[in-house]
Amino acid sequence: MDAEPPQRKAHERMVQVFESVELILYAVVGVLLVVIALVALAGEVDNIVSYFVTDTPIIGLNLLIAAIIALELLMTVVGYMKTRSINLGLLLGAGLTAMIRDIIVFGYQPTDLRDFAVILLATAILVAALYFVGDKTIHT
């Protein structure tokens, strides 16, 4: 039988270590995305409770969309961890959701018109990318 050279075994062990570290880091990112989504949802609940208690306007749409973006990114991370592939449609969708969020809150938050023009341009680019790329998956 042919024995593997020691360099090959060491190389395979290093690759296994890096793959394990990669999965751990993705798991940490996933946990942080869950925390972000929970914090955003808690802020949204607080805004709704304030509306009922003090009759102040509900301003939590920004937080709710932030939670949706975090969940879309979490779906991408979980999908990568399961299949070792990245769904471009999910990533582009998260970006498009972020741009739509910026468009919705434009009148309520101070934004320079040049910045808003960039937001509109980025939105158009993301829509075009979704149209042309679609639901393509990249395997790593």
C-alpha positions in Angstrom: 0.0 0.0 0.0 1.0 3.5 -0.7 1.3 5.6 2.4 0.4 9.3 2.2 3.4 11.6 2.5 3.6 13.5 5.8 3.2 16.8 4.1 -0.2 15.7 2.6 -1.5 14.6 6.0 -0.4 17.9 7.6 -2.1 19.8 4.8 -5.3 17.9 5.3 -5.3 18.6 9.0 -4.7 22.3 8.4 -7.6 22.4 6.0 -9.9 20.6 8.5 -8.9 23.2 11.2 -9.7 26.1 8.9 -13.0 24.6 7.8 -13.9 24.1 11.5 -12.9 27.7 12.3 -14.9 28.9 9.4 -18.1 27.1 10.6 -17.6 28.4 14.1 -17.3 32.0 12.8 -20.4 31.6 10.7 -22.2 30.3 13.8 -21.1 33.3 15.7 -22.3 35.6 12.9 -25.6 33.7 13.0 -26.0 34.2 16.7 -25.3 37.9 16.4 -27.9 38.2 13.6 -30.4 36.6 15.9 -29.5 39.0 18.7 -29.9 42.0 16.2 -33.3 40.7 15.1 -34.5 40.2 18.7 -33.3 43.7 19.7 -35.0 45.3 16.7 -38.2 43.4 17.4 -38.1 44.4 21.1 -37.7 48.0 20.0 -40.7 47.6 17.7 -42.8 46.1 20.5 -41.8 49.0 22.7 -42.9 51.5 20.1 -46.3 49.8 19.7 -46.8 49.7 23.5 -45.9 53.4 23.7 -48.5 54.1 21.0 -51.2 52.5 23.1 -50.1 54.0 26.4 -49.2 57.6 25.4 -50.8 57.9 22.0 -47.5 58.7 20.3 -47.0 57.8 16.7 -45.6 54.4 15.8 -42.1 55.0 14.5 -40.9 51.4 14.6 -41.2 50.6 10.9 -37.4 51.2 10.7 -36.7 48.7 13.4 -39.1 46.1 11.9 -37.4 46.3 8.5 -34.0 46.0 10.3 -35.2 42.8 11.9 -36.3 41.5 8.4 -32.9 42.3 7.0 -31.1 40.5 9.9 -33.4 37.4 9.3 -32.6 37.5 5.5 -28.9 37.5 6.3 -29.4 34.8 8.9 -31.1 32.6 6.2 -28.0 33.2 4.0 -25.7 32.1 6.8 -27.7 29.1 7.7 -28.0 28.1 4.0 -24.2 28.3 3.6 -23.6 26.3 6.7 -26.0 23.5 5.5 -25.1 23.3 1.8 -21.7 25.2 1.5 -23.4 27.4 -1.1 -24.5 31.0 -1.2 -27.9 32.0 -2.7 -27.3 35.3 -4.5 -31.0 36.0 -4.6 -31.1 36.0 -0.7 -28.2 38.4 -0.5 -29.5 40.7 -3.2 -32.9 40.6 -1.5 -31.4 41.7 1.8 -29.7 44.6 0.1 -32.9 45.6 -1.7 -34.8 45.4 1.6 -32.2 47.8 3.1 -32.5 50.2 0.2 -36.3 50.2 0.4 -36.0 50.8 4.2 -33.9 53.9 3.4 -36.5 55.1 0.9 -39.4 54.6 3.3 -37.7 56.5 6.1 -36.4 59.3 3.8 -39.0 61.8 4.9 -38.5 61.1 8.6 -34.8 61.1 9.0 -32.4 63.8 7.8 -30.9 62.7 4.5 -29.0 64.7 2.0 -30.6 64.7 -1.5 -27.3 63.4 -3.0 -27.4 60.5 -0.5 -31.0 59.8 -1.5 -30.0 59.8 -5.2 -27.3 57.2 -4.4 -29.9 55.1 -2.5 -32.2 55.3 -5.6 -29.3 54.3 -7.9 -28.3 51.4 -5.6 -32.0 50.3 -5.5 -32.1 50.3 -9.3 -28.9 48.3 -9.5 -30.1 45.7 -7.0 -33.4 45.3 -8.9 -31.5 44.8 -12.2 -29.1 42.4 -10.5 -32.1 40.4 -9.1 -33.6 40.3 -12.6 -30.5 39.1 -14.3 -29.0 36.9 -11.6 -32.3 35.7 -10.2 -32.1 32.8 -7.7 -28.6 31.6 -8.7 -26.6 29.6 -6.1 -22.9 29.6 -5.9 -21.3 26.5 -4.5 -18.0 26.9 -2.7 
